[in-house]
Amino acid sequence: MMFDQKPWLRGIAACAALALLPIPQALAAQSPGQQPNQETDHLVSPTALQSAAADASRTAQQNRDTLDRFFSSGKATKALEASHMNPQQVRSAVAALNDRELAQLATRASKAQSDFAAGRLDDRDLLIILVAIAALILIIVAVR
C-alpha cells in the first residue's frame, strides 16, 4: 500500500506561508504593557462626546419647555378639560417622551403658536391642534 505524501506537503507549506505573512498594524492586538494613544484609539474625542451630550440635553430641555408653555396657557387648560383630559397628566407625560418625539411635537406646537399669533389660525383651530397633540402624547406614553 503506497501513501502519497505530496498533498500533505503542499498543505503544510501553504500553512507555513500564511503564518509568515505580516499582520496589518490596525488589526494587531495591543500588547499588555502598551499605553493607549487617545488620538488614534478614538474616532470621536471624549470632549466632543461631552459637548454633543450637553447639546442634546439642552435641546431636549428647550423642547420640554416649549411644550410646557404650550399646555400651560389658560386656553390650553380649558380645552384639555373640555376634552376630558387632565392638563397635569399631559404635562407630566411630556417627560416620558424620547428626544425624537419631543422634537417633533415641540416643532408642531411652536408652528401652531406662531400661526395663531400671525392670524393664520383662529381660537378653534388652535384648540383642535392642542387637543390633538395632547392626545398624541398620552397615546405614545400609554403604548410604552
TORDO-839163 format. One record per residue: residue number from 1; residue in three letters; x, y, z of N, C-alpha, C in turn. Coordinates in pm, 1 decimal. Layout:
BEGIN
> lomi	torvo	nx	ny	nz	cax	cay	caz	cx	cy	cz
> NUM	ALA	X	Y	Z	X	Y	Z	X	Y	Z .
...
***
This chain:
BEGIN
> lomi	torvo	nx	ny	nz	cax	cay	caz	cx	cy	cz
> 1	MET	84.3	-116.4	0.0	0.0	0.0	0.0	89.2	123.1	0.0 .
> 2	MET	67.2	205.1	-96.9	152.3	321.9	-115.2	76.6	447.1	-71.7 .
> 3	PHE	137.3	532.2	9.5	73.4	654.5	60.0	137.2	774.2	-9.0 .
> 4	ASP	52.8	858.2	-73.6	103.8	974.2	-146.5	122.7	1090.4	-49.4 .
> 5	GLN	246.5	1137.2	-37.5	277.5	1243.1	59.2	272.3	1383.1	-1.3 .
> 6	LYS	258.0	1398.0	-130.1	260.6	1529.3	-193.9	146.0	1621.9	-149.3 .
> 7	PRO	20.0	1578.1	-138.8	-85.1	1670.2	-92.4	-61.5	1718.1	50.7 .
> 8	TRP	-10.3	1634.2	136.2	18.4	1673.6	273.1	128.9	1778.5	277.0 .
> 9	LEU	229.8	1759.6	197.7	340.7	1854.9	194.3	294.4	1990.7	142.6 .
> 10	ARG	207.8	1989.4	44.6	154.1	2115.5	-9.0	71.1	2188.2	97.6 .
> 11	GLY	-8.2	2116.4	173.3	-89.4	2176.0	279.2	-4.4	2236.2	389.4 .
> 12	ILE	99.5	2165.8	429.7	189.6	2216.4	533.9	264.1	2339.1	483.3 .
> 13	ALA	307.6	2338.4	358.8	378.5	2453.4	301.5	285.8	2575.5	293.7 .
> 14	ALA	158.9	2554.8	258.3	63.8	2665.7	249.7	38.0	2726.2	387.7 .
> 15	CYS	23.4	2642.7	490.4	1.5	2693.0	627.5	122.3	2771.3	676.8 .
> 16	ALA	242.1	2723.1	645.1	363.3	2794.3	686.2	373.7	2929.1	617.0 .
> 17	ALA	338.5	2933.9	490.1	344.5	3060.4	416.0	244.2	3161.0	472.8 .
> 18	LEU	124.5	3115.0	508.1	23.9	3204.6	565.5	67.1	3256.9	702.1 .
> 19	ALA	135.8	3174.0	778.0	180.8	3215.6	911.0	290.1	3321.1	902.5 .
> 20	LEU	362.8	3322.3	793.8	472.2	3418.0	779.2	427.4	3553.1	724.5 .
> 21	LEU	303.0	3561.3	675.3	254.2	3690.0	622.5	243.0	3791.1	735.3 .
> 22	PRO	279.8	3916.5	710.3	269.9	4017.4	816.4	123.9	4051.3	847.4 .
> 23	ILE	96.7	4075.3	974.5	-36.8	4114.9	1019.3	-44.1	4267.1	1014.0 .
> 24	PRO	-148.5	4324.4	951.3	-158.8	4470.7	946.2	-160.1	4530.6	1087.0 .
> 25	GLN	-98.1	4646.7	1100.6	-84.3	4712.4	1230.8	-220.8	4741.4	1294.0 .
> 26	ALA	-320.9	4778.9	1213.3	-452.8	4813.3	1266.8	-524.5	4691.3	1324.7 .
> 27	LEU	-489.3	4571.0	1275.9	-555.6	4450.2	1324.2	-480.7	4383.7	1438.3 .
> 28	ALA	-357.8	4424.0	1459.8	-278.2	4362.4	1565.8	-333.2	4402.1	1701.7 .
> 29	ALA	-335.8	4308.7	1794.7	-385.4	4337.5	1929.3	-282.1	4419.1	2005.1 .
> 30	GLN	-329.1	4501.6	2095.4	-240.6	4583.8	2177.6	-174.1	4496.1	2281.9 .
> 31	SER	-44.1	4510.8	2296.2	25.4	4429.8	2395.7	-9.7	4479.2	2535.2 .
> 32	PRO	-3.0	4394.3	2637.6	-48.0	4430.4	2772.1	23.6	4550.5	2832.0 .
> 33	GLY	151.0	4571.2	2803.9	223.1	4682.5	2865.2	211.6	4812.3	2788.4 .
> 34	GLN	146.7	4809.7	2675.0	140.9	4927.1	2588.7	30.0	5022.7	2634.7 .
> 35	GLN	61.8	5152.0	2639.0	-35.9	5253.6	2676.9	-119.3	5291.1	2554.8 .
> 36	PRO	-251.3	5310.7	2571.1	-334.2	5350.1	2456.9	-304.3	5493.1	2415.6 .
> 37	ASN	-314.0	5517.2	2287.1	-295.1	5650.7	2231.3	-433.9	5709.1	2207.3 .
> 38	GLN	-472.1	5810.1	2283.5	-608.8	5863.0	2276.4	-639.4	5924.2	2140.3 .
> 39	GLU	-541.1	5980.0	2074.9	-567.9	6044.4	1947.5	-600.0	5942.5	1839.1 .
> 40	THR	-542.9	5823.5	1845.1	-567.8	5724.5	1741.0	-668.4	5618.3	1782.8 .
> 41	ASP	-689.5	5598.6	1912.9	-781.0	5494.2	1958.1	-927.7	5535.3	1948.1 .
> 42	HIS	-957.7	5663.5	1944.4	-1096.1	5710.2	1942.4	-1124.9	5780.3	1810.5 .
> 43	LEU	-1238.4	5747.9	1753.9	-1280.7	5820.0	1634.7	-1336.1	5956.2	1672.6 .
> 44	VAL	-1397.0	5964.6	1789.1	-1451.8	6089.6	1840.2	-1388.3	6114.1	1976.1 .
> 45	SER	-1341.9	6234.5	1996.0	-1274.9	6264.0	2122.6	-1376.2	6268.8	2236.8 .
> 46	PRO	-1332.5	6240.0	2359.6	-1422.9	6247.1	2473.9	-1482.8	6386.8	2491.9 .
> 47	THR	-1406.3	6489.9	2460.2	-1457.6	6627.1	2470.8	-1572.6	6649.7	2373.8 .
> 48	ALA	-1557.5	6597.7	2251.4	-1664.7	6612.9	2151.5	-1789.7	6536.4	2194.2 .
> 49	LEU	-1770.4	6419.7	2255.6	-1886.1	6343.0	2304.6	-1957.9	6416.4	2416.4 .
> 50	GLN	-1882.3	6474.6	2508.7	-1943.8	6550.2	2618.0	-2019.0	6670.6	2563.6 .
> 51	SER	-1960.1	6737.5	2466.6	-2024.7	6854.5	2407.4	-2154.2	6814.8	2336.4 .
> 52	ALA	-2150.2	6704.2	2262.6	-2270.1	6657.6	2193.1	-2378.9	6617.1	2291.4 .
> 53	ALA	-2340.5	6551.7	2401.3	-2438.3	6511.7	2502.8	-2500.5	6633.6	2569.8 .
> 54	ALA	-2418.2	6734.8	2597.0	-2469.9	6857.7	2658.9	-2564.6	6930.0	2564.0 .
> 55	ASP	-2530.2	6933.7	2434.8	-2617.7	6997.3	2336.0	-2750.8	6923.9	2324.3 .
> 56	ALA	-2745.8	6791.4	2323.7	-2868.7	6712.3	2313.8	-2956.7	6733.2	2436.6 .
> 57	SER	-2894.1	6739.4	2553.0	-2968.8	6762.0	2676.7	-3032.0	6900.6	2677.2 .
> 58	ARG	-2957.0	6999.3	2631.1	-3007.5	7136.7	2625.9	-3125.2	7147.1	2527.7 .
> 59	THR	-3112.7	7081.7	2412.2	-3219.5	7084.1	2312.4	-3345.1	7015.4	2365.4 .
> 60	ALA	-3327.2	6901.4	2431.0	-3442.3	6829.4	2487.4	-3512.8	6914.5	2592.7 .
> 61	GLN	-3436.2	6984.8	2675.4	-3496.9	7071.0	2777.4	-3572.6	7187.0	2713.5 .
> 62	GLN	-3517.4	7244.5	2607.9	-3587.0	7352.6	2537.9	-3718.1	7301.2	2478.3 .
> 63	ASN	-3715.9	7179.7	2422.6	-3838.1	7122.5	2366.3	-3941.5	7096.0	2475.2 .
> 64	ARG	-3896.7	7047.8	2591.8	-3989.6	7027.0	2704.5	-4050.6	7160.2	2748.3 .
> 65	ASP	-3966.6	7264.0	2755.5	-4016.0	7396.4	2794.5	-4117.6	7449.7	2694.3 .
> 66	THR	-4093.0	7426.4	2565.7	-4185.7	7470.8	2461.1	-4321.5	7404.5	2478.4 .
> 67	LEU	-4320.5	7272.6	2500.5	-4447.1	7202.4	2519.3	-4514.6	7241.4	2650.1 .
> 68	ASP	-4436.6	7265.3	2753.3	-4493.8	7305.8	2882.2	-4562.9	7441.9	2868.7 .
> 69	ARG	-4498.5	7534.9	2798.6	-4562.6	7667.0	2776.2	-4689.7	7651.6	2693.0 .
> 70	PHE	-4684.0	7562.3	2595.7	-4798.8	7540.4	2507.9	-4918.5	7486.9	2586.3 .
> 71	PHE	-4893.6	7395.0	2677.6	-5002.7	7334.6	2754.1	-5037.8	7410.9	2880.9 .
> 72	SER	-4959.3	7510.4	2919.0	-4983.5	7583.6	3043.7	-5073.6	7705.4	3026.9 .
> 73	SER	-5100.8	7743.4	2906.1	-5184.0	7862.5	2886.6	-5326.6	7835.5	2934.2 .
> 74	GLY	-5398.1	7941.7	2963.4	-5536.0	7929.7	3010.4	-5625.7	7862.7	2908.7 .
> 75	LYS	-5608.0	7899.8	2781.5	-5690.4	7839.4	2676.1	-5662.4	7690.2	2664.0 .
> 76	ALA	-5535.5	7654.1	2677.1	-5499.2	7512.6	2665.2	-5560.1	7432.0	2779.6 .
> 77	THR	-5551.3	7485.4	2899.8	-5608.0	7416.0	3015.3	-5757.7	7396.2	2998.9 .
> 78	LYS	-5827.3	7501.2	2954.2	-5972.2	7490.3	2933.3	-6004.9	7389.5	2823.2 .
> 79	ALA	-5926.3	7391.2	2715.3	-5951.5	7298.2	2604.1	-5928.0	7153.6	2646.8 .
> 80	LEU	-5823.4	7131.1	2723.4	-5796.0	6994.6	2770.1	-5904.3	6945.8	2864.9 .
> 81	GLU	-5947.0	7032.5	2954.6	-6053.1	6993.8	3048.0	-6184.5	6969.7	2974.8 .
> 82	ALA	-6211.9	7049.2	2871.3	-6333.3	7029.0	2792.5	-6328.7	6896.7	2715.5 .
> 83	SER	-6208.5	6851.2	2685.2	-6191.0	6723.2	2615.3	-6174.1	6606.4	2711.4 .
> 84	HIS	-6199.2	6632.8	2840.5	-6189.7	6532.0	2945.5	-6047.3	6476.0	2960.0 .
> 85	MET	-5948.4	6566.1	2945.0	-5809.0	6529.1	2966.6	-5756.4	6608.0	3085.7 .
> 86	ASN	-5673.8	6546.6	3163.9	-5613.9	6612.3	3278.5	-5489.5	6689.4	3231.3 .
> 87	PRO	-5490.1	6823.9	3239.2	-5375.1	6901.7	3192.2	-5244.2	6863.5	3262.8 .
> 88	GLN	-5252.9	6832.0	3391.8	-5131.5	6793.9	3465.2	-5077.8	6660.2	3414.9 .
> 89	GLN	-5166.9	6569.2	3381.8	-5125.4	6439.9	3329.6	-5056.5	6456.3	3193.7 .
> 90	VAL	-5108.1	6545.1	3110.8	-5046.8	6570.2	2980.2	-4906.9	6628.3	2998.6 .
> 91	ARG	-4893.8	6727.9	3088.9	-4762.3	6789.4	3112.4	-4662.6	6689.2	3169.6 .
> 92	SER	-4707.3	6600.8	3256.9	-4614.5	6501.7	3312.5	-4581.6	6393.8	3210.0 .
> 93	ALA	-4671.6	6366.6	3115.9	-4644.7	6267.4	3011.3	-4537.4	6316.2	2914.3 .
> 94	VAL	-4522.8	6446.8	2902.2	-4420.4	6502.9	2813.8	-4281.4	6455.5	2856.6 .
> 95	ALA	-4260.1	6439.9	2985.2	-4129.9	6396.0	3036.0	-4096.4	6253.4	2993.1 .
> 96	ALA	-4197.0	6173.4	2958.7	-4173.3	6034.5	2920.6	-4142.4	6017.4	2772.3 .
> 97	LEU	-4149.8	6124.9	2694.8	-4123.8	6115.3	2551.1	-3974.4	6105.2	2524.6 .
> 98	ASN	-3938.4	6035.1	2416.3	-3797.2	6031.4	2379.4	-3762.5	6159.8	2302.7 .
> 99	ASP	-3635.8	6180.1	2275.8	-3589.8	6306.1	2216.5	-3650.1	6332.2	2079.1 .
> 100	ARG	-3664.5	6228.4	1998.0	-3720.3	6246.8	1863.7	-3866.9	6289.2	1871.3 .
> 101	GLU	-3944.7	6220.1	1954.0	-4086.5	6254.2	1969.5	-4101.8	6394.0	2027.9 .
> 102	LEU	-4017.9	6425.4	2123.1	-4020.5	6556.2	2187.1	-3994.2	6667.2	2085.0 .
> 103	ALA	-3895.0	6644.9	1999.9	-3860.1	6744.8	1898.3	-3974.1	6763.5	1798.1 .
> 104	GLN	-4035.4	6653.3	1755.1	-4144.9	6663.5	1658.6	-4264.3	6739.1	1716.8 .
> 105	LEU	-4302.5	6704.6	1838.5	-4418.9	6769.7	1899.0	-4390.8	6915.2	1934.3 .
> 106	ALA	-4269.1	6945.9	1977.7	-4233.9	7084.5	2007.8	-4237.2	7168.6	1880.8 .
> 107	THR	-4192.8	7111.4	1770.4	-4197.6	7182.7	1642.3	-4341.4	7211.8	1602.2 .
> 108	ARG	-4427.9	7113.2	1618.7	-4570.1	7133.1	1584.8	-4634.8	7237.7	1675.5 .
> 109	ALA	-4601.2	7232.6	1803.8	-4658.8	7329.3	1897.6	-4609.7	7470.1	1866.1 .
> 110	SER	-4481.7	7485.1	1835.3	-4427.6	7617.6	1801.2	-4491.4	7671.2	1673.7 .
> 111	LYS	-4508.8	7583.3	1574.7	-4571.2	7626.0	1449.6	-4715.8	7669.2	1473.0 .
> 112	ALA	-4787.7	7592.9	1553.9	-4926.9	7629.1	1583.5	-4933.9	7763.1	1655.4 .
> 113	GLN	-4843.8	7786.0	1751.5	-4843.9	7914.1	1823.1	-4808.4	8029.1	1730.3 .
> 114	SER	-4710.0	8010.0	1642.4	-4672.2	8118.8	1552.3	-4781.4	8144.5	1448.7 .
> 115	ASP	-4848.4	8038.8	1399.6	-4960.3	8057.8	1306.2	-5075.1	8131.2	1373.5 .
> 116	PHE	-5100.5	8098.9	1499.3	-5206.4	8167.3	1573.2	-5171.0	8314.0	1593.2 .
> 117	ALA	-5046.7	8341.4	1628.6	-5003.2	8480.4	1650.3	-5006.9	8559.8	1520.3 .
> 118	ALA	-4979.6	8493.0	1408.0	-4980.3	8562.0	1278.5	-5120.9	8575.8	1221.4 .
> 119	GLY	-5219.5	8516.0	1285.1	-5356.9	8528.1	1238.6	-5397.0	8422.6	1137.8 .
> 120	ARG	-5312.8	8324.0	1112.6	-5347.2	8219.1	1017.3	-5438.8	8113.9	1078.9 .
> 121	LEU	-5446.9	8112.4	1211.3	-5535.8	8020.2	1282.4	-5625.5	8099.8	1376.1 .
> 122	ASP	-5747.8	8053.1	1394.0	-5832.1	8115.7	1495.2	-5828.2	8031.1	1621.8 .
> 123	ASP	-5900.7	8073.9	1723.2	-5900.2	8003.4	1851.6	-5940.9	7857.3	1837.3 .
> 124	ARG	-6041.7	7834.2	1757.7	-6093.9	7698.3	1741.3	-5987.6	7606.7	1681.1 .
> 125	ASP	-5918.1	7653.6	1576.5	-5814.1	7572.2	1513.7	-5699.9	7542.3	1611.1 .
> 126	LEU	-5660.0	7642.4	1687.6	-5552.4	7623.3	1784.3	-5592.5	7521.8	1890.4 .
> 127	LEU	-5716.8	7528.6	1935.1	-5763.2	7434.3	2037.0	-5769.4	7290.8	1983.1 .
> 128	ILE	-5807.9	7276.7	1857.2	-5811.3	7142.7	1796.2	-5669.4	7085.8	1787.7 .
> 129	ILE	-5574.2	7168.0	1745.7	-5435.0	7124.1	1736.9	-5382.1	7088.7	1875.5 .
> 130	LEU	-5415.7	7170.5	1971.4	-5370.3	7148.4	2108.6	-5421.3	7015.6	2162.2 .
> 131	VAL	-5547.6	6989.0	2143.5	-5606.7	6864.0	2191.6	-5547.4	6745.7	2115.3 .
> 132	ALA	-5523.3	6761.1	1986.3	-5464.4	6652.7	1907.6	-5323.8	6620.2	1955.9 .
> 133	ILE	-5244.2	6721.6	1983.0	-5108.4	6698.1	2032.3	-5113.0	6633.9	2170.8 .
> 134	ALA	-5201.3	6680.0	2256.6	-5212.7	6621.2	2390.5	-5255.1	6474.9	2381.5 .
> 135	ALA	-5350.7	6445.9	2295.8	-5395.6	6307.6	2278.8	-5281.3	6221.0	2225.4 .
> 136	LEU	-5203.7	6274.2	2132.5	-5090.1	6201.2	2077.8	-4987.0	6170.6	2186.0 .
> 137	ILE	-4960.7	6266.4	2272.0	-4865.6	6245.4	2381.7	-4916.0	6135.3	2474.6 .
> 138	LEU	-5041.8	6141.0	2510.4	-5097.4	6039.5	2601.1	-5096.3	5900.4	2537.1 .
> 139	ILE	-5122.4	5894.2	2407.0	-5120.1	5765.0	2337.3	-4979.7	5708.2	2334.1 .
> 140	ILE	-4882.0	5793.7	2302.6	-4742.5	5747.5	2297.0	-4699.3	5692.8	2433.1 .
> 141	VAL	-4731.4	5764.6	2539.1	-4692.5	5720.9	2672.1	-4767.3	5594.0	2711.6 .
> 142	ALA	-4893.8	5582.6	2674.5	-4971.6	5464.1	2711.4	-4924.3	5338.9	2636.9 .
> 143	VAL	-4876.8	5355.7	2515.5	-4830.8	5242.2	2435.7	-4703.8	5182.4	2493.2 .
> 144	ARG	-4621.0	5265.3	2553.3	-4496.0	5215.6	2611.9	-4529.3	5136.9	2731.4 .
***
